[in-house]
Each structure stands twice: as C-alpha cells, then as structure tokens.
Amino acid sequence: MKQTVRTRPGGSERRLSAAYDTALLDLDGVVYAGGEAIAHAVESLGTARDGGMHLAYVTNNAARTPEAVAGHLTELGVPAEPADVITSAQAVARLISDQLPSGSRVLVIGAEGLRVALRERGLVPVESLDDDPAAVAQGYGGPDMPWSRLMEASYAVARGLPWFASNTDLTIPSARGIAPGNGSAVQVVRIATGAEPQVAGKPLPPMHRETILRTGAERPLVVGDRLDTDIEGAHAGGVDSLLVLTGVTTAAQLLAARPEHRATYVAEDLRALLTPQPEVSEADGGAFRCGGWTASVDGEALALEGDGDRADALRALCAAAWTAAGDGSCALDSGKALARLGW
C-alpha cells in the first residue's frame, strides 16, 4: 500500500514516552558522539525508562558487541543489557545464515562485533581468502583498520564470493567532527571490483526485521539523527519516527527532505521523548503556524515570523517546505530563516 506523502511534522497530545511502548534509538549522534553522552540524553532516557518505556538501542555500527555497547551505555549513566542492543552485525549475520549452511566460513572485514554475530548464527569467521571462505562480510572496523583488509575483501569479491555489508553509512559523527563510515570503505571495494554487496543495515528490511524480532515492539518509535538510515528505515517499516538534531542531519537538510526522509516528529534533542509534540496548523495565505511562529513561502525562499521555541519554528518551516515540495525535495532558499534561529 502506498503511503501518504507527509507534508508537515505530526503532533501528539501525549508525551512520546507514553504514546509508544518502545523507543528504537540510534546511538551515534543520538545518545552519544565520540564516546561521550550528548547533552540531555542521559536524564531524558532515564526518565522515559522510569515511566515505563522500553529502550532499545539500534545501531548500524557493526564494530562493537552488544555486551560492549551495553557496558558503555551503563558507564554513561544509561543502564542497558546486551539484549537491549541490536546491531547491523546481527542483521547481516542473519542475512548470511539464511543463504549459507551452518558451519560455513565467512571472511570478516571488520571488528569483533561482526565476528561475534556470525558465530551466534552458526557461521565461522576467518581472516584470509586462503582459509577458503564461502562469503565476505564487511562492517565498520574502527579507525585503525588497515588498508590491507580492504585489499583482502577486494580479492575475495573479485573471485565471485557473495559479498555482504553490515551497512553503507558514508559518514559517522565523532567528537572531532564527521568521519568516514563503513559505506566509504564499502565504496572502495565496489570501485575495485565493480560488484554490489547485499546490505543489511538501516534503512533496509533486514535491519527492521532483526529489530522487531529481538525487541517484540508493538508501538515502536524510531529515534535517530540520520534521514537516509533512521528516518528512511522507519518509513520503509511503516512506523513513526523522531528526528533529533544532535548528529549528522542539519536543519537545512531536514527542510529539503524527500518524502521518505520526513520524520513524524522533529526536535532538537531527546527531551522530546518526555513531552507532547505541538501540532502544526494552517494559517492564512498558505502559511503554517507552530507555537509562536509562522512560516510561509516568499518567492524563492522560506520566510519566518514570530518568536518562541526555535524547534516550533523549525516545525513550521518543515510544513511550508514539505508542502511546497510535494513528493520531491524542496529547493527553496532557507538560509535567512535558519540564520535567525541560529542554524
């Protein structure tokens, strides 16, 4: 069934932590960046959990094991168990095990999280093409992964071995800025071989399937910072989403979002889980109002009037931009309106 094109962010009379039973939270750019907790994340998640919301952590980062991720979260002040963590390594391991018999050898280009996930599915991780693998699994290997590993992957893929990638995120947020992600490394192998991998991570169905199987969520809310993984994955799975502006996505990119990248809710950070979400209403002359702000289209640009919470201003701007764009991407100039908000 074709989904209706979203033309404005949604509203919720109830706080989101009560309206949904499970938050499917991305990690990098949402809960932490560069290993440090993002502002307001720890206290917001603690309050949501104490209020009865189940917190599950869904990450495209295949490098670390669920035990390591849960331990890190607990150290940050967000108590978590390994079962609360779902990784793209687990999703790609299931994808491979659906196609290869138990005991098959898999050449691993990545870190320990990928090896552990493969073993969990009855597969045998190996390190060299000389070990006679039946497939190649590629995931993020951390900042110190040597170039020789990409060469090994290329040799194997060029020989015709099935190639699986945990995810294709081109970038990841870090404490020092935006860094190359696994998708950049996948692109290296793609260029060298001309081949295309089977991909498991967000926004693709294998990751959504893995998440639902492991969490049992009935009313899930996807919470993320990326349009092309978190929000698109929620759209593909037919579930609601919350975009927070604490990671990769900028306000300008949000305004230009295609329909599959338009989040149900838009907020600055995870404090949005603890509050109702304001409605965006239509105003005179084709304008849109949220809180104390009114947004409209003025020629080739977006215009903004009013004052108040700047997240309300962004919601109104989204409505004006998405309505003007229809089922495309908004090309209106948003620079002056966003500069007024400090974005």
N, C-alpha and C positions, 0 to 999 in steps of 0.2 A: 504494500500500500504506500502510495506516495505521500510524504509528509508535507504538511502545510508550511509554506515559507514564513519564517519568523521575521517580523518587521519591527519588533521592539522587545526589550527585556521584559520578563514577566514579573509579577508581584506575588507576594504571599502574605496572607493575614496572620499566619502562624510563624513563629521563628523556624528557621530551616531545620534546626536540630530536632524539632518536634514533628515537622511535616514529613520528614524522611527517616526511615529506620536505620539506614547505613550510609555513611559518607565514604565514598571511594576516592581516597586522597592521593594525588600525586605527591611526590616527595621533593625532588629538586625544584626549587623556585616556589614551592607552596609551604612546606613545613620547614625546610632548611635550605641554605645556599652555602656551598663551600664547607659543609660540615657544621655550620653554626645556625642556630634557630633563627627563623625570620621573626621580626617584631610581631607581637601579639599572637603568635602561633601556639605557644605552649599553654598559655592561660585559656585561650579560646577552645582548644581541643579538650583540655581538662574539664571545662565547664560543660561542653557538649557531651562528653562521655559520662560525666556525673548525672546529667539529665536523662540518660538512657539511650543515647545514640551510639550505635556500634561504629567504631572507627576501623577502617581497613585501609592499608597503605599499598597503592598500586603504582608500581614504578617500571618504566621502560629500561632502567639501568640494570643490566644483567651481571654486573661485576660482583656484587656482594651477595652473600647468602641471606636468606630470611632471618637466620639467627643473628648475623652481624648487623643487619638493618634494625631489628628489634632492639638489640643491645644499644645501638647508637641513639635510637629514639628515647629509650629509657634513660640514658645518660643526659639527654637534653631536657628531661622532665616530662616526657610523654610516654607513660608506661605502655609497653607493647609486648606481645608474644610473637614468636615466629609464625604462628598460624594467622596472625593479623596482616602478614606481608605477602603480597602477590607480585611476582617479578616477571618480566618478559622472558627471562631464562626458563622459568617454569612453563610458560606458554609455548616457547619454541621447542622445549623438550617433549611436551605432549604432542605437538605437531609432528615431530620426527618419529616418535614412538608409534603414532598412528600409521606410519608408512613403512617402517622398518621393523623386523622381528626383534624380540628381546635378545639382548646379548650382542647386538650389532655395535661395531666400533665406529666412533664419531670423532673426526679431527676437530679439536677445540681451538678456536682462535678467540681467546677471551680470558676471563679470570675465574676464580674459584666458584663464584655463584653459578656459572654456567655448567661447570663440571658436576657440582652437587645436584643440580636439577636434572642433568642427564642420568646420573646414577639412580635418582629417585624413580625414573621411568624405566629402569632396567637396561640402560644403554651403557656402553663402556667408553669413557673419554680417552683419547690418545693424542699425542703431541706431534706426530710426524706422518707424512704421507707414506713413509717406509713401513708404518705399522698397519698398512692395508685397511684403511677406514672405508666405510660404506657411504659416508656423507660428511659434509663440512658444516659445523655450527659456528657462527660468528656473533660475538657480543662485545660490548664495551670492555676493554682490557685495562682501563686505568691510564693515567698519564705517562706511565713508564713502559707501556707495551712496545717492544722493539719492532722496527720495520721488517725484520726477518719473518715475523709472524704473518704479516700481510703477504709476503712473498710465498710463504708456505701455503696459505689459502689459495693464492692465485694458481700455483702449480696444480693443486688438487682440483680446483674448479675447472681449469683448462683441460684436465683429463676426463671431464664429464661427470664427476661426482655430484650428486644432488647437493645444493647449497642452500642453507637455511640461515636467516639472520634474525637475531632477537628483536631488533628494531632498526629503524632508519632515521632517527632524530639526527639532523645535521649538526645541531649545537646543544650544549648543556650550560646551565648557569653555574658559575663558580664565584668564590669570594672576590676574585680579581676581575671578573667580567664574564663575557660569553666565550666559551671554548668549543673546539670541535667535538662532536659527539660520535656515536657509533656509525651513524649514517655517513659521516665523512670517510670513515675507514672502509665502509661497505662500498662507497663510490670508488675508492682506489682499486679494489678487486674487480669491480664492474668494468672500469676502464681497461684494466689489464687483460680481462678475459672476454668481454662482450656478453657475459652471462647475466642472468637476473636471479636473485635469490627468492625463496619463499620466505615471507616476513610474518612474524607472529605478533609483534608488539602493537601498542596503540598507534593508530586508530582501528586496526584490523580486527576481524571477528575472532581469531584465536585468543587474543588477549581478553576480549569481553567474555568469551566462554569460560576461560580459566578463572576469571574474577568471580563470575556468578557461581561456578561450581564450588569454589573454595569459601565464599562468604555466605551463600544462601540468601543474599539480599532480596527483599521483596519490594521495597520502595527505595531504591538507591539514588543517591545524588553524587554525580561525578564532580570532583573539585580539582581544578587544575589551573595551570598558568600558560598552557600552550593551546593555540587554536587548532593546529594541524594534527595533534595527537589526542589530548584530553577532550576537547570540545567536539572534534570530529568523531572521535570514538563514541562519545555519548550519543551524538546524533545518529550514528550508524546503528547503535544498540537500542535506539528509541527510548532513552532515559534522559531525565533532566540533568542540567549541569550548572555549575557556578564557576565563573572565571574570576580569578584574583590577579591583581596587577602587581604581584611581588616577584615575578620571574621574567620570562622571556618576552611575553607579549606587551607591546606598548599600546597606549590609548589610541594612537593613530591607526595602528594595525587593527584594533578592535572595530573602529568605525568603518574600516574598509572591508570587513569580514564578508566572505561569501556565505550563503545560507547555511551550509554545513558547518561553518565556524562560528555561528551566532549562539552564544550561551543563553540558557534560560535566565540566569541571574548574573549580574555584573557587580563587582565590589572591589574595594582596594585591598582587603586582606581577609583573614579567616574570622575576624569578628563578625562577619556577615552571617556565620552559622548561628549566632546567638540572637538574632533579631528578625522581625518580619521584614519583608522586602517591599519597598514602596511601588505602587503602580505608576506607570507612565500613561498619561491621559492625553487625548487630543485637545488642542486649543484652537482658537480662531485662526483662519488663514492657512490651515495646513501645518501649523506648528504643533509642538509636543511639550508637555509640561510634566516635571517631576520635582517634588518639593518646591523650593523657591525659584526654580529655573525654568526658562522656556527656550527651546531650541527650534530653529527653522532653517530653511534653505534660502539663501540670499544670492541670487545669480549663480555663480560657480563655486560658492563657498557655504560652509555651515556658519550660522550666526547663533549667538548665545546671549541671553539677557537674564538678569536676576541676581540672586545671591543665595548662600546657604551651603550645605554639604556638597563638596565637589563631586562625590560619587553620584549624587542625584543629577548634577549637571551632565555627567557622562552618560547616564541612562537616557536622559532626554536627547542628547546628541546622537546616541545609538539609534533611537527611534526615528529621528529625522534622516540620518544617513541610510539606514537599512530600508526605510520606506522608499526613499529616492532611488536606491539601487535595485529594488525588487529582487529578482533571482540572480543578480550579478554582484559585482564588487563596487562599492561607492568610490567615485573618483573626485568627489567634491573636496575642495581645499578646507582642511580642518585646523590649519596652523594657528590662526588668530584666536579661535575659540579655545583651543587646548592650551595655548600660551597663557591665557587669562586664568586657567586653572592650575598652572604650574606643571603641565605635562608637555 
